[in-house]
Amino acid sequence: MKLDKTSRVKGRLELSNSKLNTILEITNAINENSSKHALFSILKKVLVEDLNIGSFTLFTYNEKWRVSLNESVEASILDKIDIQKVEKSFKEIEILNSTTISGLECFDIVIPVYHNEKPLAYLLLADLEDEKIEISPIIKHLKFIQTLANIIVVALENKRLTKEYIKQIAVKKELELAQNMQSLLFPRDLPNSKDLEVKAYYEPHNEVGGDYYDVVELSDYRMAITIADVSGKGMPAALLMANFQANLRALLNITSDLKELVRLCNNKVIESANYEKFITLFICIFDSKNKTLEYLNAGHQPGILKNNKKFKLLNQGCTVLGMFDELPKVTSEIIQLGPHSTLLCFTDGLSELEDANSLQLEVEGLQDIMNSAKSINELQISLEDKIEELKEGSALEDDITFLLAEFLR
């Protein structure tokens, strides 16, 4: 009798040591960054060889449910299992005495694996044939099996999340670099002379955006002022806009005839975007000697000119760039400027900002702000304050850009 008791105690100690060694083996494998296949192989070996469980299936989730481990369960049975119903039905370990879920009738126990209230896996176990439930290895070692499944599946999920986090950091660094590179495309020094003063504002929807503005000196008394907007957002729009900026600056060295210029720009956009994206463009040339402003609007928001205390919307031009091989009609307009005339150029991200009543700022709202400002500095501050005010009530939906120019004499 004493020998039997000693033998049973030794057996339990050996089993306990075996379980501890298994957990240690799995922990070491995790620390050594072993593959999913290696970890699942350990689990399979324990279930089959150590615990004598001959039939089981492990479903795991990574974007979709899939079978990660299977032993002696026919594919035809697995095909019947509606894993979404399993997900809805089982939150804790359950003995499958009876179930209405097709395919589960050949299993005895389901072990769910959760992490942060999210289901990651379901281990479905079946006893060997003719096994009595009171001596079933599943029942005897249920907590141990659950522990192993949890350790392995949660470790793999943490590994996946770590990889995803590292990838996100890499993407963020790339976007920060792209943002720094894009900032170099905008003019560092805006004109501030006896004839012209220019102010600008730019805020992308994401780290990078598709809005662009520029000021290019053509001669001692002629200055090109431009603003543009690429269809779409993010990196693709930013890349196309960088390409457009380079082309526009190069073309301004060839011609300052606005009609010819936009035709050439249209060809360049088609070459770059292959009709898949388009660009709206507003460009004007200020002649300080003759006090004139020539402009052309290619499908862009109208520039708002306050000239001799009267407002004029600058909408003469043509359609957007990049849509047609030949621009159907191209016109420009020359305006005689009075002293202290003010021009506001902007993208639709500004005019489409909404207040608490979902009313957009629009051209009328921008004109009201221009009317109230006594100087270009005050106008810049008023516009930036209005942007901050309207952004508080709603998420930024688009890039926001404006360019101010005051023609002083």
Secondary structure, 3 states (H helix, E strand, C coil): CHHHHHHHHHHHHHHHHHHHHHHHHHHHHHHCCCCHHHHHHHHHHHHHHHCCCCEEEEEEECCCEEEEEEECCCHHHHHHCCHHHHHHHCCCCEECCCCCCCCHHHCCEEEEEEECCEEEEEEEEECCCCCCHHHCHHHHCHHHHHHHHHHHHHHHHHHHHHHHHHHHHHHHHHHHHHHHHHHCCCCCCCCECCCEEEEEEEECCCCCCCEEEEEEECCCCEEEEEEEEECCCHHHHHHHHHHHHHHHHHHHCCCCCHHHHHHHHHHHHHHHHCCCCCEEEEEEEEECCCCEEEEEEEECCCEEEEECCEEEEECCEECCECCCCCCCCCCCEEEECCCCEEEEEECHHHHCCECCCCCECHHHHHHHHHHHCCCHHHHHHHHHHHHHHHHHCCCCCCCEEEEEEEECC
